[in-house]
Amino acid sequence: MKRAHVLIVALTALMFTIVPGFTAMAQDSNTEPPTPLRMYDISMDINGQRYACKVMVNEAATLGGSALLFLHGAGECGTEGVRQLHVGLPRYAMQSPEDWPFVIIAPQKPTVNSEWEDHSEAVMALLDRAAELELFDPDRLAITGLSQGGHGTITIAGLHPDRFKAASPVCAYVRPVFNKDRERIARTEASKTDPEVIQAAERLAQIPIWLHHGDADSVVPVQESRAIQQALRSLGAEVRYSEYHNVDHNSWDNAYQDSNLSDWFKELLSE
């Protein structure tokens, strides 16, 4: 009884209502305003760095139920804790809750010139915090992300395969763009025989994977997703691949508007 009282107090302190900016976002895109939802702020200071993180529970999701960890792209980096909710999965989870009946955990990467795996300790700590507050069921968790977050999906799922039931990277790259000193790394065309690609595939081989990429991507070459797909298939992994014809870098709209993807998550997280 005491634990339940403490939990209720903690959740009440974390909860806040959606800000006007989200309604404006929906109106600007000629869509209906997003459905009312519950939002929890679980931001934390970790190793001297502020990590903003929101947990969204739309009207179709169940508090304490199945969840998706969403990793945003380079354009949404920061510490204000809002920008990461305007692009990709969080946007569609607000606008079409019936398609995305999941708790959405959306951390924010503080710096652009770093990779998500450089912040994996913080991501895991934020997940642990959300689980401690019983915001989601840690046994029914999957991961997805776009661009930098697609790379983060590959790397973080590979570092912690026991934590995720499935992974869906969108317009992802396999090999890091920045080194540990936050310097840009020279790029060559990805291949299924690259050591980094092979290692990533081996780490992911036991997790169902669904990759998405536009074949006209001018930011992250489509060969990045083709290479990891080929490497995964050579290992006999359970992998799906959607390649969108004449689509540039923004393949996330195609991916997150695809009811087959949300159905795939529903099936895997119901087990």
URSUL-V153279 format. One record per residue. RES is the residue in one small letter. SS is DSSP state (a for helix, b for strand, c for the rest). PHI is phi in radians with two decimals (999 if undefined). PSI is psi in whole degrees, 0 to 359 (* if undefined). Layout:
# URSUL-V153279
res->RES ss->SS phi->PHI psi->PSI
res->RES ss->SS phi->PHI psi->PSI
This chain:
# URSUL-V153279
res->m ss->c phi->999 psi->320
res->k ss->a phi->-1.12 psi->318
res->r ss->a phi->-1.08 psi->317
res->a ss->a phi->-1.08 psi->320
res->h ss->a phi->-1.13 psi->317
res->v ss->a phi->-1.10 psi->319
res->l ss->a phi->-1.11 psi->316
res->i ss->a phi->-1.09 psi->317
res->v ss->a phi->-1.08 psi->317
res->a ss->a phi->-1.13 psi->316
res->l ss->a phi->-1.17 psi->322
res->t ss->a phi->-1.09 psi->320
res->a ss->a phi->-1.18 psi->328
res->l ss->a phi->-1.45 psi->338
res->m ss->b phi->-1.42 psi->143
res->f ss->b phi->-2.59 psi->163
res->t ss->c phi->-1.55 psi->160
res->i ss->c phi->-1.17 psi->143
res->v ss->c phi->-1.50 psi->157
res->p ss->a phi->-0.99 psi->332
res->g ss->a phi->-0.99 psi->329
res->f ss->a phi->-1.22 psi->321
res->t ss->a phi->-1.11 psi->317
res->a ss->a phi->-1.07 psi->320
res->m ss->a phi->-1.03 psi->314
res->a ss->a phi->-1.14 psi->319
res->q ss->a phi->-1.14 psi->321
res->d ss->a phi->-1.12 psi->332
res->s ss->c phi->-1.69 psi->16
res->n ss->c phi->1.03 psi->39
res->t ss->c phi->-2.16 psi->170
res->e ss->c phi->-1.21 psi->150
res->p ss->c phi->-1.00 psi->148
res->p ss->c phi->-1.12 psi->151
res->t ss->c phi->-1.12 psi->142
res->p ss->c phi->-0.95 psi->140
res->l ss->c phi->-2.54 psi->167
res->r ss->b phi->-1.71 psi->138
res->m ss->b phi->-2.25 psi->134
res->y ss->b phi->-2.13 psi->135
res->d ss->b phi->-1.77 psi->114
res->i ss->c phi->-2.04 psi->30
res->s ss->c phi->-0.98 psi->147
res->m ss->b phi->-2.51 psi->154
res->d ss->b phi->-1.66 psi->122
res->i ss->b phi->-2.30 psi->121
res->n ss->c phi->0.93 psi->41
res->g ss->c phi->1.38 psi->5
res->q ss->b phi->-2.05 psi->136
res->r ss->b phi->-1.41 psi->127
res->y ss->b phi->-2.06 psi->111
res->a ss->c phi->-1.40 psi->144
res->c ss->b phi->-2.73 psi->131
res->k ss->b phi->-2.00 psi->146
res->v ss->b phi->-2.05 psi->118
res->m ss->b phi->-1.78 psi->135
res->v ss->b phi->-2.25 psi->99
res->n ss->c phi->-1.38 psi->178
res->e ss->c phi->-1.18 psi->342
res->a ss->c phi->-1.64 psi->347
res->a ss->c phi->-1.54 psi->160
res->t ss->c phi->-1.95 psi->121
res->l ss->c phi->-1.03 psi->126
res->g ss->c phi->1.55 psi->5
res->g ss->c phi->-1.73 psi->205
res->s ss->c phi->-1.16 psi->152
res->a ss->b phi->-2.50 psi->156
res->l ss->b phi->-2.13 psi->127
res->l ss->b phi->-1.48 psi->122
res->f ss->b phi->-1.93 psi->127
res->l ss->b phi->-1.94 psi->121
res->h ss->c phi->-1.40 psi->179
res->g ss->c phi->-1.70 psi->186
res->a ss->a phi->-1.06 psi->324
res->g ss->a phi->-1.20 psi->348
res->e ss->a phi->-1.91 psi->11
res->c ss->c phi->-1.17 psi->154
res->g ss->c phi->2.67 psi->195
res->t ss->c phi->-2.34 psi->6
res->e ss->c phi->-1.41 psi->342
res->g ss->c phi->1.41 psi->17
res->v ss->c phi->-2.18 psi->321
res->r ss->a phi->-1.00 psi->326
res->q ss->a phi->-1.23 psi->350
res->l ss->a phi->-1.60 psi->355
res->h ss->c phi->-1.68 psi->351
res->v ss->c phi->-2.26 psi->137
res->g ss->c phi->1.39 psi->219
res->l ss->a phi->-0.97 psi->312
res->p ss->a phi->-0.99 psi->322
res->r ss->a phi->-1.07 psi->314
res->y ss->a phi->-1.28 psi->330
res->a ss->a phi->-1.16 psi->331
res->m ss->a phi->-1.37 psi->318
res->q ss->a phi->-1.39 psi->328
res->s ss->c phi->-2.30 psi->68
res->p ss->c phi->-1.04 psi->328
res->e ss->c phi->-1.14 psi->335
res->d ss->c phi->-1.46 psi->337
res->w ss->c phi->-2.27 psi->70
res->p ss->c phi->-1.46 psi->54
res->f ss->c phi->-2.18 psi->151
res->v ss->b phi->-1.20 psi->129
res->i ss->b phi->-1.88 psi->119
res->i ss->b phi->-1.78 psi->117
res->a ss->b phi->-2.21 psi->87
res->p ss->b phi->-1.30 psi->164
res->q ss->c phi->-2.10 psi->126
res->k ss->c phi->-1.36 psi->127
res->p ss->c phi->-1.27 psi->332
res->t ss->c phi->-2.19 psi->144
res->v ss->c phi->-1.31 psi->316
res->n ss->c phi->-1.52 psi->50
res->s ss->c phi->-2.59 psi->163
res->e ss->c phi->-1.78 psi->158
res->w ss->a phi->-1.05 psi->327
res->e ss->a phi->-1.16 psi->338
res->d ss->a phi->-1.18 psi->344
res->h ss->a phi->-2.05 psi->20
res->s ss->a phi->-1.12 psi->326
res->e ss->a phi->-1.06 psi->317
res->a ss->a phi->-1.17 psi->318
res->v ss->a phi->-1.05 psi->315
res->m ss->a phi->-1.15 psi->323
res->a ss->a phi->-1.14 psi->321
res->l ss->a phi->-1.19 psi->320
res->l ss->a phi->-1.08 psi->317
res->d ss->a phi->-1.09 psi->321
res->r ss->a phi->-1.12 psi->315
res->a ss->a phi->-1.12 psi->323
res->a ss->a phi->-1.21 psi->320
res->e ss->a phi->-1.06 psi->324
res->l ss->c phi->-1.44 psi->1
res->e ss->c phi->1.06 psi->37
res->l ss->c phi->-1.38 psi->336
res->f ss->c phi->-2.64 psi->168
res->d ss->c phi->-1.63 psi->111
res->p ss->c phi->-1.12 psi->345
res->d ss->c phi->-1.51 psi->358
res->r ss->c phi->-2.32 psi->65
res->l ss->b phi->-2.21 psi->135
res->a ss->b phi->-2.22 psi->171
res->i ss->b phi->-2.33 psi->142
res->t ss->b phi->-2.64 psi->161
res->g ss->b phi->-3.06 psi->166
res->l ss->b phi->-2.15 psi->142
res->s ss->c phi->0.96 psi->245
res->q ss->a phi->-0.95 psi->322
res->g ss->a phi->-1.26 psi->334
res->g ss->a phi->-1.18 psi->317
res->h ss->a phi->-1.07 psi->317
res->g ss->a phi->-1.08 psi->324
res->t ss->a phi->-1.07 psi->315
res->i ss->a phi->-1.11 psi->313
res->t ss->a phi->-1.30 psi->315
res->i ss->a phi->-1.25 psi->321
res->a ss->a phi->-1.10 psi->323
res->g ss->a phi->-1.21 psi->327
res->l ss->a phi->-1.31 psi->332
res->h ss->c phi->-2.35 psi->59
res->p ss->a phi->-1.09 psi->338
res->d ss->a phi->-1.31 psi->347
res->r ss->a phi->-1.59 psi->344
res->f ss->c phi->-2.18 psi->136
res->k ss->c phi->-1.42 psi->339
res->a ss->b phi->-2.87 psi->162
res->a ss->b phi->-2.49 psi->137
res->s ss->b phi->-2.34 psi->92
res->p ss->b phi->-1.40 psi->138
res->v ss->b phi->-2.05 psi->131
res->c ss->c phi->0.68 psi->52
res->a ss->c phi->-1.59 psi->158
res->y ss->c phi->-2.06 psi->150
res->v ss->c phi->-1.58 psi->311
res->r ss->c phi->-1.47 psi->140
res->p ss->c phi->-1.08 psi->149
res->v ss->c phi->-1.57 psi->328
res->f ss->b phi->-2.03 psi->143
res->n ss->c phi->-1.52 psi->183
res->k ss->c phi->-1.14 psi->338
res->d ss->c phi->-1.56 psi->9
res->r ss->c phi->1.12 psi->31
res->e ss->c phi->-1.78 psi->143
res->r ss->b phi->-1.23 psi->138
res->i ss->c phi->-1.69 psi->136
res->a ss->c phi->-1.07 psi->142
res->r ss->c phi->-1.91 psi->144
res->t ss->c phi->-2.24 psi->165
res->e ss->c phi->-1.14 psi->134
res->a ss->c phi->-1.23 psi->149
res->s ss->c phi->-2.45 psi->152
res->k ss->c phi->-1.14 psi->347
res->t ss->c phi->-1.68 psi->358
res->d ss->c phi->-1.09 psi->136
res->p ss->a phi->-0.97 psi->320
res->e ss->a phi->-1.14 psi->322
res->v ss->a phi->-1.20 psi->316
res->i ss->a phi->-1.08 psi->315
res->q ss->a phi->-1.08 psi->316
res->a ss->a phi->-1.07 psi->317
res->a ss->a phi->-1.12 psi->318
res->e ss->a phi->-1.10 psi->322
res->r ss->a phi->-1.24 psi->331
res->l ss->a phi->-1.65 psi->353
res->a ss->c phi->-1.03 psi->336
res->q ss->c phi->-1.63 psi->2
res->i ss->c phi->-1.95 psi->134
res->p ss->b phi->-1.05 psi->132
res->i ss->b phi->-2.18 psi->139
res->w ss->b phi->-2.30 psi->112
res->l ss->b phi->-1.66 psi->149
res->h ss->b phi->-2.40 psi->139
res->h ss->b phi->-2.83 psi->145
res->g ss->b phi->-1.52 psi->137
res->d ss->c phi->-1.32 psi->352
res->a ss->c phi->-1.91 psi->22
res->d ss->c phi->-1.09 psi->119
res->s ss->c phi->-1.67 psi->358
res->v ss->c phi->-1.85 psi->307
res->v ss->c phi->-2.04 psi->110
res->p ss->c phi->-0.98 psi->140
res->v ss->c phi->-1.07 psi->337
res->q ss->a phi->-1.05 psi->336
res->e ss->a phi->-1.06 psi->312
res->s ss->a phi->-1.28 psi->324
res->r ss->a phi->-1.06 psi->320
res->a ss->a phi->-1.14 psi->313
res->i ss->a phi->-1.21 psi->326
res->q ss->a phi->-1.08 psi->314
res->q ss->a phi->-1.13 psi->320
res->a ss->a phi->-1.14 psi->320
res->l ss->a phi->-1.14 psi->317
res->r ss->a phi->-1.09 psi->323
res->s ss->a phi->-1.14 psi->339
res->l ss->c phi->-1.63 psi->359
res->g ss->c phi->1.31 psi->23
res->a ss->c phi->-1.30 psi->160
res->e ss->c phi->-1.47 psi->101
res->v ss->b phi->-2.38 psi->137
res->r ss->b phi->-2.00 psi->154
res->y ss->b phi->-2.50 psi->124
res->s ss->b phi->-2.01 psi->119
res->e ss->b phi->-2.01 psi->125
res->y ss->b phi->-1.73 psi->121
res->h ss->c phi->-1.22 psi->133
res->n ss->c phi->1.08 psi->22
res->v ss->c phi->-1.78 psi->131
res->d ss->c phi->-1.42 psi->214
res->h ss->c phi->-1.15 psi->328
res->n ss->c phi->-1.38 psi->73
res->s ss->c phi->-1.61 psi->357
res->w ss->a phi->-1.22 psi->330
res->d ss->a phi->-1.12 psi->318
res->n ss->a phi->-1.08 psi->315
res->a ss->a phi->-1.16 psi->311
res->y ss->a phi->-1.46 psi->354
res->q ss->c phi->-1.69 psi->2
res->d ss->c phi->-1.54 psi->111
res->s ss->a phi->-1.11 psi->337
res->n ss->a phi->-1.13 psi->325
res->l ss->a phi->-1.18 psi->313
res->s ss->a phi->-1.13 psi->324
res->d ss->a phi->-1.12 psi->323
res->w ss->a phi->-1.09 psi->314
res->f ss->a phi->-1.10 psi->317
res->k ss->a phi->-1.00 psi->314
res->e ss->a phi->-1.13 psi->314
res->l ss->a phi->-1.23 psi->329
res->l ss->a phi->-1.58 psi->357
res->s ss->c phi->-1.54 psi->349
res->e ss->c phi->-1.35 psi->*
